[in-house]
């Protein structure tokens, strides 16, 4: 048991250590200053943040429906929501392309409206949202299911209308799930590669996010790829640790931490 | 401030079909075996579960039936649910003030009134504590204060003392009795404990299989339980001994 556990840890950590061992601090700092890197990093942060915000705006109501409303075929709906999690991202990108691409099903309609998604930053945002939203939605649904319905019932009989119950009871109690969902979705968004390159292409400054920049650098300049990889690794770690630790514990404070 | 209800309702395996009257100021203690529909009834009266037919009138206002269905906040009810359901992310005083805030009272006024109620229930010192740091007896009083502060026309208490240990139960029961007596509305108390029935109830109703199988004043029901369930419940606490026979001994 112990040996297998240690083996698992070694398997997970060894590649990361390998990456770190390749790090040349001087080259790393030099890489950080390059305009391509700055552009890729800025694009990654912007795309992933916008994608998570979109996922939140659309995903919170959907999670509420899944958790609280008796819908026919809810199992199927939940399966569909989770599908992008298990779908190879490149297939997701392909699906987006044949749906929203210039010759796709809705491509004509979007084109008529003057919206062009494939091979634009907008397309990268769509691809990243498609891939990261399920993490947020399923996390929110689990969080909603974990809230004791009697709390909301008690609030309702005490005179609180639906909106007030949502604002004063449901959402505050949902904060830990919200925080971990955002952290997971954002980290996933930051690392998105397959769907983005398939749907949005690899255009420097427009759709070349960090993972795409790493892929590109690997063809011509492996040390640069390593430096970028470490940067992305650090970013993902920061996302997980900061968001999870902070948002989950602080706002609810003593009440939620000790309450259940 | 009375309740008049004649209703059918259904949730899962339990279905209700009954008529219930509680006068203003009166406390009705409702007892019955598990699965007899007690909590279903409470939820139906509170508006958390739609009735399938019948009508419910609270304080002279039709709240459900004949095409009307008022949502819980508009019924003048307050529910103290099983397990208390204190809001874990609010302090004790904010829990108590919740109903007043929800009904549009200002924060300062709501807080002052909440503190008043906590003092009345002899737990003023826990006002700023989070529910997770309250003892069972303190939590029970906070939940009671939270329910009664809105002066509901119908107060629903679902096993209000069940979470307490023996030592705090007796004093909690006395305090609950005093509090209930001071309220002008109709009060419905669900319990499995014959001592609650004997201490709190003006009247008693026994629910079995979704129907009321026995109803009467406390004195009547103590003298003549009329159903096996109530008889067993009373005997368990030594509250019933007939001259003619020694029941269940």
Contacts between the chains, C-beta under 8 A, distances in Angstrom:
chain1	res1	chain2	res2	distance
A	148	B	85	6.4
A	150	B	81	4.6
A	150	B	82	7.5
A	150	B	83	6.7
A	150	B	85	4.1
A	151	B	85	5.1
A	151	B	87	6.1
A	151	B	88	7.9
A	153	B	43	7.6
A	153	B	46	7.4
A	153	B	48	5.2
A	153	B	72	7.5
A	153	B	79	6.9
A	153	B	81	6.5
A	153	B	85	7.5
A	154	B	79	5.9
A	154	B	80	7.8
A	154	B	81	5.5
A	154	B	85	4.6
A	154	B	87	7.9
A	154	B	146	7.9
A	155	B	87	7.4
A	155	B	98	6.8
A	155	B	102	7.3
A	156	B	46	8.0
A	156	B	47	7.8
A	156	B	48	7.1
A	156	B	71	7.3
A	156	B	72	4.1
A	156	B	73	6.0
A	157	B	46	5.0
A	157	B	47	7.5
A	157	B	48	7.5
A	157	B	72	4.7
A	157	B	73	7.4
A	157	B	75	7.6
A	157	B	77	5.4
A	157	B	78	5.7
A	157	B	79	4.1
A	157	B	156	7.6
A	158	B	73	7.7
A	158	B	78	6.2
A	158	B	79	7.9
A	158	B	98	5.5
A	158	B	99	3.7
A	158	B	102	5.6
A	158	B	146	6.9
A	158	B	147	7.6
A	158	B	150	6.4
A	159	B	73	4.6
A	159	B	99	5.3
A	159	B	102	3.9
A	159	B	103	4.5
A	159	B	150	6.2
A	160	B	73	6.1
A	160	B	98	7.5
A	160	B	102	4.1
A	161	B	71	7.5
A	161	B	73	5.6
A	161	B	102	7.8
A	164	B	102	5.9
A	168	B	98	7.6
A	169	B	87	6.3
A	172	B	89	5.0
A	173	B	88	7.3
A	173	B	89	6.2
A	252	B	89	5.6
A	254	B	130	5.0
A	254	B	132	7.4
A	254	B	133	7.6
A	255	B	88	5.2
A	255	B	89	4.2
A	255	B	90	6.8
A	255	B	91	7.9
A	255	B	130	4.4
A	255	B	131	7.3
A	255	B	132	6.8
A	256	B	88	6.0
A	256	B	89	5.5
A	258	B	130	6.8
A	258	B	132	4.1
A	258	B	133	7.0
A	259	B	88	3.2
A	259	B	89	7.2
A	259	B	130	6.9
A	259	B	131	6.5
A	259	B	132	4.5
A	260	B	88	6.5
A	260	B	132	7.9
